[in-house]
Amino acid sequence: MAVKRSRSARRMLSVFEAIAAAQPVGVSALARQLGADKSAVQRDLMTLADAGWIRPAPGMAGQWELSLHMLTLARTPHSSDSLRMRARPILERLRLETGETAYFALQDGDRFVVLDAAESHHLLRMMPAVGIVIPMQGSATARAVLPHLPEDEQARLLDAPVTAELQAEFAETRARGFAVNDEEIRPGAVALASVVLGNDGQPLGSLVLTGPAERMGPDRREEMGAMLRDGARQLSQEIV
């Protein structure tokens, strides 16, 4: 028997996520962003505030931000903690060897989320925030992971048929060991990604190097991609 979902709970979670993305933010902006009734959003805000999940932004009347209560969940033991600890020294080594930001993106259902990152020390750098969602369309992470999935799953995640051209691209990525995003999501930003596999051979996510196009030109990509590929293989081997 199908279980009825709670629309109000879904909206409240949407309000919470919108605050996290845009904080500090007010009720009117949230209602416009979510296309929801302002009074309903206001009730959600007060419920979240009473439960301790959000708080008024200091010195900004009518604006809300997340409370520190989030940290109690962030410290809760989770299966991804082991992955983060294993990935960390590899991320730091990649940063040292390349000078660019290295991060680990983990697949979470139909999306990818940044689990940990080692930030470049350059003044001009790319730095994805931990917890940010990486798009399925066009990202280096998706391009590294999708070639290792069955074709029906590829089509489902892309919401489009897998063409012969795309199959050829996937085969090239598997052979090379890393994927490239060349300023296709953000002008001036390049990303290389290599898939991390679990002990069952299924993709878990990817290791990524990202930086300005001027420092990650075509002349450096093979060398950097090889370092990234080796790091991803090492992490894959350490996962038990």
Backbone as CSV, one residue per row, in Angstrom:
resi,resn,N_x,N_y,N_z,CA_x,CA_y,CA_z,C_x,C_y,C_z
1,MET,0.841,-1.198,0.000,0.000,0.000,0.000,0.873,1.244,0.000
2,ALA,0.573,2.168,-0.901,1.357,3.403,-0.987,1.155,4.241,0.271
3,VAL,2.255,4.822,0.750,2.205,5.682,1.930,2.123,7.135,1.477
4,LYS,1.173,7.858,2.005,0.991,9.251,1.629,2.131,10.099,2.166
5,ARG,2.670,10.971,1.319,3.748,11.868,1.712,3.198,13.147,2.337
6,SER,4.035,13.777,3.140,3.645,15.027,3.787,4.123,16.211,2.956
7,ARG,3.187,16.926,2.352,3.553,18.087,1.529,4.122,19.209,2.388
8,SER,3.591,19.371,3.583,4.083,20.450,4.449,5.516,20.168,4.899
9,ALA,5.811,18.904,5.195,7.178,18.559,5.588,8.136,18.760,4.429
10,ARG,7.700,18.410,3.231,8.546,18.609,2.052,8.835,20.094,1.853
11,ARG,7.800,20.930,2.028,8.006,22.375,1.856,8.960,22.913,2.911
12,MET,8.807,22.428,4.158,9.680,22.907,5.229,11.137,22.534,4.952
13,LEU,11.362,21.334,4.440,12.720,20.949,4.079,13.254,21.825,2.950
14,SER,12.376,22.183,2.012,12.788,23.072,0.932,13.156,24.443,1.474
15,VAL,12.396,24.930,2.451,12.703,26.209,3.089,14.064,26.140,3.781
16,PHE,14.305,25.043,4.489,15.572,24.867,5.199,16.753,24.861,4.223
17,GLU,16.617,24.128,3.116,17.684,24.070,2.124,17.891,25.422,1.455
18,ALA,16.803,26.158,1.229,16.918,27.478,0.607,17.637,28.448,1.528
19,ILE,17.376,28.361,2.832,18.090,29.213,3.786,19.575,28.887,3.756
20,ALA,19.901,27.593,3.735,21.305,27.175,3.707,22.022,27.726,2.487
21,ALA,21.315,27.791,1.354,21.944,28.242,0.112,22.052,29.753,0.007
22,ALA,21.139,30.483,0.652,21.076,31.932,0.420,21.248,32.774,1.678
23,GLN,21.538,32.156,2.810,21.586,32.888,4.080,22.585,34.059,4.042
24,PRO,22.241,35.167,4.745,20.964,35.428,5.413,19.887,35.788,4.393
25,VAL,18.664,35.374,4.689,17.584,35.571,3.738,16.278,35.773,4.498
26,GLY,15.372,36.538,3.914,14.100,36.839,4.551,12.947,36.047,3.976
27,VAL,11.793,36.150,4.619,10.631,35.354,4.245,10.138,35.689,2.839
28,SER,10.152,36.967,2.466,9.657,37.340,1.140,10.508,36.730,0.036
29,ALA,11.827,36.806,0.206,12.730,36.242,-0.795,12.563,34.728,-0.873
30,LEU,12.386,34.080,0.281,12.188,32.632,0.285,10.901,32.246,-0.430
31,ALA,9.825,32.992,-0.143,8.540,32.690,-0.773,8.634,32.840,-2.286
32,ARG,9.321,33.896,-2.750,9.479,34.093,-4.200,10.308,32.965,-4.809
33,GLN,11.386,32.624,-4.145,12.285,31.593,-4.674,11.589,30.246,-4.778
34,LEU,10.779,29.918,-3.781,10.128,28.609,-3.732,8.760,28.597,-4.412
35,GLY,8.282,29.788,-4.767,6.949,29.858,-5.348,5.884,29.407,-4.376
36,ALA,6.072,29.756,-3.095,5.173,29.298,-2.032,4.464,30.484,-1.382
37,ASP,3.391,30.180,-0.685,2.646,31.201,0.039,3.501,31.770,1.164
38,LYS,3.528,33.101,1.267,4.389,33.761,2.253,4.009,33.368,3.678
39,SER,2.722,33.264,3.964,2.286,32.893,5.320,2.736,31.482,5.671
40,ALA,2.662,30.575,4.689,3.106,29.194,4.936,4.603,29.141,5.189
41,VAL,5.360,29.919,4.426,6.814,29.966,4.625,7.134,30.553,5.997
42,GLN,6.381,31.566,6.401,6.599,32.169,7.715,6.368,31.145,8.820
43,ARG,5.339,30.306,8.684,5.087,29.258,9.684,6.242,28.260,9.724
44,ASP,6.753,27.930,8.543,7.898,27.016,8.502,9.108,27.624,9.194
45,LEU,9.345,28.892,8.958,10.474,29.569,9.595,10.365,29.529,11.110
46,MET,9.185,29.819,11.632,9.017,29.841,13.084,9.150,28.434,13.668
47,THR,8.666,27.434,12.937,8.806,26.045,13.402,10.286,25.654,13.454
48,LEU,11.033,25.994,12.404,12.462,25.683,12.366,13.211,26.436,13.457
49,ALA,12.810,27.688,13.693,13.467,28.486,14.736,13.175,27.923,16.119
50,ASP,11.923,27.538,16.369,11.563,26.974,17.673,12.307,25.662,17.932
51,ALA,12.595,24.910,16.857,13.299,23.639,17.001,14.815,23.828,17.070
52,GLY,15.263,25.072,16.873,16.687,25.358,17.007,17.511,25.188,15.749
53,TRP,16.866,24.993,14.583,17.613,24.757,13.352,18.037,26.039,12.652
54,ILE,17.303,27.120,12.864,17.679,28.403,12.282,17.607,29.471,13.370
55,ARG,18.155,30.640,13.068,18.142,31.748,14.031,18.118,33.063,13.259
56,PRO,17.669,34.147,13.894,17.752,35.456,13.238,19.206,35.822,12.982
57,ALA,19.479,36.352,11.808,20.847,36.771,11.489,21.188,38.007,12.327
58,PRO,22.306,37.986,13.049,22.661,39.110,13.915,22.724,40.433,13.155
59,GLY,22.023,41.438,13.684,22.059,42.775,13.107,21.311,42.920,11.799
60,MET,20.526,41.941,11.419,19.812,41.998,10.145,18.350,41.620,10.389
61,ALA,17.538,42.591,10.647,16.135,42.354,10.993,15.400,41.618,9.884
62,GLY,14.661,40.583,10.280,13.858,39.831,9.328,14.632,38.855,8.470
63,GLN,15.927,38.693,8.752,16.757,37.780,7.974,17.102,36.553,8.821
64,TRP,17.203,35.405,8.156,17.442,34.148,8.863,18.692,33.462,8.352
65,GLU,19.317,32.693,9.235,20.468,31.878,8.879,20.409,30.577,9.661
66,LEU,21.202,29.588,9.242,21.251,28.331,9.971,21.902,28.540,11.331
67,SER,21.455,27.783,12.311,22.075,27.835,13.637,23.226,26.839,13.704
68,LEU,23.976,26.869,14.781,25.087,25.945,14.971,24.609,24.523,15.267
69,HIS,23.295,24.357,15.408,22.755,23.028,15.667,23.126,22.046,14.548
70,MET,23.373,22.577,13.346,23.775,21.735,12.227,25.050,20.963,12.538
71,LEU,25.921,21.557,13.343,27.196,20.916,13.638,27.024,19.636,14.440
72,THR,25.923,19.525,15.188,25.706,18.292,15.949,25.476,17.117,15.012
73,LEU,24.863,17.386,13.861,24.677,16.329,12.873,25.948,16.076,12.094
74,ALA,26.686,17.138,11.807,27.919,16.979,11.032,28.927,16.105,11.763
75,ARG,28.866,16.062,13.096,29.809,15.268,13.868,29.327,13.836,14.094
76,THR,28.092,13.543,13.661,27.551,12.201,13.872,28.297,11.184,13.017
77,PRO,28.700,10.044,13.576,29.405,9.036,12.771,28.581,8.639,11.552
78,HIS,29.255,8.484,10.425,28.577,8.198,9.169,29.519,7.352,8.324
79,SER,28.952,6.546,7.444,29.787,5.677,6.617,30.733,6.467,5.732
80,SER,30.393,7.736,5.418,31.265,8.542,4.576,32.496,9.049,5.328
81,ASP,32.470,8.988,6.673,33.618,9.476,7.435,34.882,8.713,7.081
82,SER,34.784,7.397,6.941,35.942,6.597,6.598,36.479,6.988,5.229
83,LEU,35.588,7.232,4.271,36.011,7.665,2.953,36.733,9.002,3.024
84,ARG,36.192,9.915,3.822,36.810,11.233,3.958,38.220,11.109,4.526
85,MET,38.381,10.297,5.560,39.697,10.143,6.174,40.690,9.497,5.219
86,ARG,40.240,8.535,4.421,41.129,7.886,3.461,41.483,8.822,2.312
87,ALA,40.533,9.670,1.935,40.766,10.571,0.809,41.655,11.752,1.185
88,ARG,41.635,12.147,2.441,42.299,13.394,2.825,43.785,13.438,2.451
89,PRO,44.608,12.444,2.804,46.027,12.540,2.436,46.249,12.550,0.928
90,ILE,45.371,11.895,0.180,45.491,11.900,-1.275,45.166,13.289,-1.818
91,LEU,44.144,13.926,-1.269,43.796,15.287,-1.682,44.950,16.247,-1.397
92,GLU,45.550,16.116,-0.226,46.645,17.014,0.133,47.856,16.794,-0.767
93,ARG,48.105,15.536,-1.130,49.224,15.247,-2.031,48.961,15.838,-3.421
94,LEU,47.742,15.695,-3.913,47.411,16.263,-5.215,47.540,17.781,-5.207
95,ARG,47.114,18.413,-4.139,47.273,19.868,-4.030,48.749,20.247,-4.064
96,LEU,49.575,19.505,-3.332,51.006,19.793,-3.276,51.657,19.591,-4.644
97,GLU,51.301,18.518,-5.339,51.930,18.187,-6.613,51.501,19.112,-7.743
98,THR,50.254,19.591,-7.691,49.723,20.383,-8.803,49.566,21.863,-8.486
99,GLY,49.440,22.193,-7.209,49.189,23.570,-6.818,47.738,23.979,-6.916
100,GLU,46.875,23.054,-7.350,45.462,23.389,-7.542,44.585,22.745,-6.469
101,THR,43.342,23.174,-6.415,42.378,22.623,-5.469,42.014,21.192,-5.859
102,ALA,42.083,20.307,-4.881,41.675,18.916,-5.086,40.487,18.631,-4.176
103,TYR,39.490,17.934,-4.700,38.355,17.587,-3.845,37.803,16.214,-4.189
104,PHE,37.044,15.671,-3.247,36.427,14.350,-3.379,34.927,14.540,-3.420
105,ALA,34.309,14.108,-4.517,32.857,14.202,-4.678,32.257,12.811,-4.575
106,LEU,31.271,12.656,-3.730,30.637,11.372,-3.472,29.254,11.344,-4.116
107,GLN,28.913,10.225,-4.753,27.579,10.109,-5.326,26.565,9.915,-4.206
108,ASP,25.495,10.705,-4.262,24.431,10.656,-3.272,23.112,10.565,-4.023
109,GLY,22.696,9.334,-4.309,21.490,9.158,-5.113,21.735,9.623,-6.534
110,ASP,20.929,10.564,-6.995,21.034,11.072,-8.368,21.844,12.360,-8.442
111,ARG,22.708,12.579,-7.488,23.520,13.795,-7.502,24.899,13.478,-6.922
112,PHE,25.793,14.439,-7.017,27.126,14.323,-6.435,27.306,15.460,-5.436
113,VAL,27.930,15.136,-4.305,28.130,16.124,-3.243,29.612,16.166,-2.869
114,VAL,30.152,17.366,-2.696,31.552,17.514,-2.297,31.698,17.084,-0.845
115,LEU,32.518,16.056,-0.611,32.697,15.504,0.728,33.866,16.145,1.459
116,ASP,34.935,16.449,0.737,36.108,17.078,1.354,36.920,17.747,0.256
117,ALA,37.739,18.737,0.650,38.531,19.470,-0.334,39.818,19.968,0.299
118,ALA,40.886,20.010,-0.506,42.158,20.612,-0.119,42.344,21.824,-1.022
119,GLU,42.246,23.003,-0.449,42.190,24.243,-1.223,43.566,24.690,-1.701
120,SER,43.624,25.121,-2.954,44.851,25.675,-3.518,45.308,26.885,-2.699
121,HIS,46.612,27.099,-2.673,47.157,28.256,-1.957,47.325,29.470,-2.869
122,HIS,47.014,29.331,-4.154,47.084,30.471,-5.064,46.018,31.510,-4.688
123,LEU,46.330,32.778,-4.946,45.334,33.818,-4.695,44.119,33.637,-5.603
124,LEU,44.369,33.291,-6.869,43.288,32.994,-7.791,43.098,31.484,-7.811
125,ARG,41.962,31.018,-7.296,41.732,29.586,-7.184,40.242,29.276,-7.258
126,MET,39.950,28.029,-7.512,38.573,27.540,-7.500,38.396,26.716,-6.232
127,MET,37.307,26.967,-5.503,37.106,26.258,-4.242,35.640,25.913,-4.047
128,PRO,35.230,24.686,-4.359,33.844,24.283,-4.091,33.648,24.047,-2.599
129,ALA,32.582,24.570,-2.044,32.314,24.386,-0.620,31.944,22.944,-0.325
130,VAL,32.408,22.429,0.798,32.022,21.087,1.222,30.501,21.051,1.388
131,GLY,29.880,20.048,0.802,28.424,19.915,0.848,27.720,20.441,-0.386
132,ILE,28.452,21.147,-1.252,27.799,21.694,-2.442,27.435,20.561,-3.391
133,VAL,26.322,20.717,-4.085,25.858,19.715,-5.050,26.446,20.024,-6.421
134,ILE,27.012,19.001,-7.059,27.621,19.143,-8.379,26.605,18.702,-9.428
135,PRO,26.418,19.481,-10.483,25.405,19.130,-11.474,25.734,17.852,-12.230
136,MET,24.702,17.132,-12.628,24.871,15.908,-13.392,25.234,16.218,-14.840
137,GLN,24.728,17.323,-15.354,24.964,17.668,-16.747,26.274,18.439,-16.901
138,GLY,27.223,17.861,-17.615,28.413,18.607,-18.014,29.572,18.621,-17.052
139,SER,29.375,18.239,-15.803,30.461,18.331,-14.838,31.508,17.256,-15.097
140,ALA,32.769,17.547,-14.716,33.833,16.556,-14.865,33.535,15.324,-14.020
141,THR,32.954,15.525,-12.837,32.610,14.395,-11.972,31.636,13.447,-12.657
142,ALA,30.553,13.991,-13.212,29.583,13.149,-13.912,30.227,12.449,-15.101
143,ARG,31.083,13.152,-15.819,31.734,12.567,-16.987,32.703,11.448,-16.599
144,ALA,33.239,11.515,-15.389,34.132,10.457,-14.920,33.353,9.242,-14.430
145,VAL,32.190,9.469,-13.832,31.416,8.390,-13.217,30.502,7.684,-14.212
146,LEU,29.825,8.437,-15.061,28.825,7.858,-15.961,29.371,6.729,-16.840
147,PRO,30.601,6.817,-17.347,31.097,5.718,-18.189,31.171,4.365,-17.489
148,HIS,31.092,4.344,-16.163,31.206,3.102,-15.402,29.859,2.574,-14.936
149,LEU,28.787,3.144,-15.462,27.434,2.710,-15.117,26.792,1.991,-16.296
150,PRO,25.797,1.144,-16.037,25.063,0.509,-17.140,24.375,1.564,-18.005
151,GLU,24.140,1.232,-19.263,23.593,2.224,-20.185,22.219,2.729,-19.764
152,ASP,21.384,1.850,-19.207,20.059,2.315,-18.799,20.152,3.322,-17.653
153,GLU,21.144,3.140,-16.772,21.347,4.088,-15.678,21.934,5.391,-16.200
154,GLN,22.805,5.307,-17.174,23.339,6.519,-17.805,22.201,7.357,-18.394
155,ALA,21.322,6.697,-19.122,20.213,7.399,-19.760,19.273,8.012,-18.723
156,ARG,19.043,7.278,-17.635,18.146,7.795,-16.595,18.725,9.044,-15.950
157,LEU,20.016,9.008,-15.609,20.640,10.140,-14.941,20.767,11.348,-15.864
158,LEU,21.003,11.081,-17.137,21.120,12.179,-18.096,19.761,12.647,-18.610
159,ASP,18.727,11.827,-18.368,17.383,12.110,-18.871,17.405,12.278,-20.386
160,ALA,18.202,11.426,-21.016,18.328,11.470,-22.480,18.935,10.157,-22.955
161,PRO,18.673,9.780,-24.192,19.271,8.551,-24.729,20.797,8.670,-24.792
162,VAL,21.469,7.544,-24.660,22.924,7.523,-24.782,23.260,7.302,-26.246
163,THR,23.700,8.346,-26.923,23.981,8.296,-28.351,25.307,7.587,-28.621
164,ALA,25.532,7.258,-29.879,26.799,6.639,-30.271,27.970,7.576,-29.977
165,GLU,27.756,8.859,-30.182,28.812,9.841,-29.888,29.152,9.844,-28.404
166,LEU,28.117,9.768,-27.568,28.346,9.758,-26.128,29.013,8.455,-25.689
167,GLN,28.629,7.340,-26.303,29.267,6.066,-25.994,30.764,6.109,-26.323
168,ALA,31.104,6.758,-27.433,32.514,6.892,-27.813,33.261,7.758,-26.806
169,GLU,32.601,8.820,-26.341,33.221,9.682,-25.322,33.445,8.908,-24.028
170,PHE,32.467,8.096,-23.636,32.600,7.295,-22.413,33.760,6.301,-22.545
171,ALA,33.873,5.679,-23.712,34.960,4.711,-23.930,36.311,5.400,-23.839
172,GLU,36.408,6.604,-24.397,37.659,7.368,-24.335,38.003,7.723,-22.893
173,THR,37.000,8.103,-22.118,37.233,8.453,-20.718,37.712,7.242,-19.933
174,ARG,37.096,6.084,-20.149,37.532,4.865,-19.454,38.976,4.528,-19.792
175,ALA,39.342,4.680,-21.064,40.700,4.355,-21.488,41.716,5.345,-20.923
176,ARG,41.365,6.612,-20.907,42.286,7.653,-20.438,42.394,7.664,-18.924
177,GLY,41.277,7.361,-18.249,41.283,7.331,-16.788,40.864,8.613,-16.126
178,PHE,40.517,9.620,-16.890,40.012,10.862,-16.303,39.173,11.612,-17.333
179,ALA,38.299,12.474,-16.821,37.411,13.284,-17.654,37.773,14.754,-17.499
180,VAL,37.352,15.558,-18.466,37.687,16.979,-18.475,36.430,17.817,-18.611
181,ASN,36.351,18.878,-17.830,35.366,19.936,-18.042,36.161,21.199,-18.355
182,ASP,36.056,21.656,-19.593,36.869,22.774,-20.058,36.025,24.039,-20.163
183,GLU,35.832,24.708,-19.019,35.101,25.981,-18.946,33.637,25.843,-19.365
184,GLU,33.072,24.640,-19.269,31.710,24.428,-19.759,30.642,24.734,-18.719
185,ILE,31.028,24.784,-17.448,30.064,25.143,-16.406,30.317,26.566,-15.921
186,ARG,31.583,26.904,-15.746,31.934,28.249,-15.309,33.055,28.776,-16.195
187,PRO,32.855,29.907,-16.865,33.916,30.461,-17.715,35.205,30.681,-16.915
188,GLY,36.305,30.255,-17.498,37.598,30.432,-16.846,37.993,29.325,-15.903
189,ALA,37.092,28.345,-15.673,37.376,27.262,-14.719,37.472,25.927,-15.444
190,VAL,38.526,25.193,-15.132,38.741,23.861,-15.701,38.716,22.841,-14.575
191,ALA,38.172,21.664,-14.839,38.170,20.586,-13.847,38.511,19.269,-14.530
192,LEU,39.325,18.478,-13.848,39.622,17.107,-14.255,39.103,16.185,-13.167
193,ALA,38.548,15.044,-13.539,37.990,14.123,-12.551,38.312,12.687,-12.920
194,SER,38.556,11.868,-11.896,38.811,10.442,-12.090,37.925,9.647,-11.136
195,VAL,37.315,8.598,-11.635,36.334,7.844,-10.868,36.981,7.081,-9.711
196,VAL,36.262,7.018,-8.594,36.639,6.188,-7.446,35.640,5.035,-7.391
197,LEU,36.160,3.804,-7.391,35.312,2.624,-7.418,35.288,1.932,-6.063
198,GLY,34.143,1.355,-5.708,34.036,0.557,-4.496,34.597,-0.831,-4.732
199,ASN,34.612,-1.630,-3.666,35.176,-2.973,-3.814,34.318,-3.896,-4.676
200,ASP,33.110,-3.450,-5.015,32.257,-4.216,-5.922,32.402,-3.746,-7.366
201,GLY,33.329,-2.807,-7.581,33.550,-2.292,-8.922,32.588,-1.207,-9.347
202,GLN,31.661,-0.827,-8.467,30.700,0.222,-8.784,31.246,1.590,-8.380
203,PRO,30.974,2.631,-9.163,31.502,3.959,-8.836,30.884,4.541,-7.566
204,LEU,31.738,5.130,-6.738,31.302,5.818,-5.524,31.289,7.330,-5.707
205,GLY,32.150,7.820,-6.565,32.294,9.250,-6.771,33.557,9.508,-7.556
206,SER,34.195,10.658,-7.311,35.394,10.972,-8.071,36.327,11.880,-7.288
207,LEU,37.601,11.807,-7.631,38.575,12.799,-7.215,38.645,13.846,-8.319
208,VAL,38.764,15.106,-7.911,38.708,16.202,-8.878,39.832,17.188,-8.613
209,LEU,40.425,17.689,-9.679,41.336,18.830,-9.626,40.672,19.973,-10.373
210,THR,40.686,21.164,-9.796,40.059,22.294,-10.464,40.880,23.553,-10.252
211,GLY,40.862,24.409,-11.253,41.612,25.656,-11.172,41.345,26.527,-12.382
212,PRO,41.972,27.693,-12.441,41.780,28.598,-13.576,42.321,27.992,-14.866
213,ALA,41.651,28.287,-15.969,42.067,27.753,-17.261,43.490,28.149,-17.604
214,GLU,43.920,29.319,-17.168,45.266,29.782,-17.507,46.351,28.921,-16.867
215,ARG,46.028,28.210,-15.771,47.010,27.327,-15.134,46.750,25.851,-15.442
216,MET,45.592,25.563,-16.028,45.250,24.174,-16.345,44.968,24.030,-17.828
217,GLY,45.883,24.540,-18.616,45.755,24.460,-20.065,46.000,23.059,-20.575
218,PRO,45.778,22.829,-21.876,45.949,21.502,-22.470,47.338,20.907,-22.256
219,ASP,48.361,21.771,-22.140,49.729,21.274,-21.981,49.969,20.612,-20.629
220,ARG,49.109,20.882,-19.638,49.283,20.305,-18.303,48.319,19.171,-18.004
221,ARG,47.337,18.986,-18.821,46.227,18.104,-18.439,46.597,16.635,-18.402
222,GLU,47.446,16.187,-19.306,47.837,14.783,-19.281,48.606,14.455,-18.010
223,GLU,49.540,15.344,-17.655,50.333,15.126,-16.441,49.457,15.176,-15.197
224,MET,48.614,16.176,-15.111,47.742,16.311,-13.949,46.713,15.190,-13.917
225,GLY,46.202,14.813,-15.087,45.231,13.725,-15.152,45.818,12.407,-14.690
226,ALA,47.104,12.183,-15.009,47.765,10.949,-14.569,47.895,10.924,-13.043
227,MET,48.249,12.054,-12.442,48.335,12.135,-10.980,46.973,11.865,-10.356
228,LEU,45.964,12.441,-10.960,44.598,12.277,-10.454,44.155,10.825,-10.588
229,ARG,44.428,10.226,-11.722,44.060,8.823,-11.969,44.736,7.903,-10.957
230,ASP,46.017,8.161,-10.682,46.739,7.338,-9.713,46.148,7.503,-8.313
231,GLY,45.782,8.735,-7.955,45.176,8.976,-6.651,43.837,8.290,-6.511
232,ALA,43.031,8.321,-7.578,41.720,7.668,-7.540,41.869,6.155,-7.437
233,ARG,42.835,5.596,-8.140,43.060,4.153,-8.054,43.534,3.758,-6.659
234,GLN,44.399,4.591,-6.071,44.864,4.300,-4.716,43.691,4.303,-3.737
235,LEU,42.837,5.324,-3.843,41.687,5.407,-2.942,40.754,4.222,-3.171
236,SER,40.549,3.832,-4.407,39.691,2.683,-4.712,40.232,1.412,-4.072
237,GLN,41.548,1.241,-4.103,42.173,0.041,-3.544,42.100,0.009,-2.013
238,GLU,42.048,1.200,-1.406,42.019,1.272,0.055,40.632,1.063,0.629
239,ILE,39.609,1.127,-0.222,38.237,0.956,0.244,37.954,-0.542,0.418
240,VAL,37.557,-0.911,1.611,37.266,-2.326,1.875,35.841,-2.447,2.392
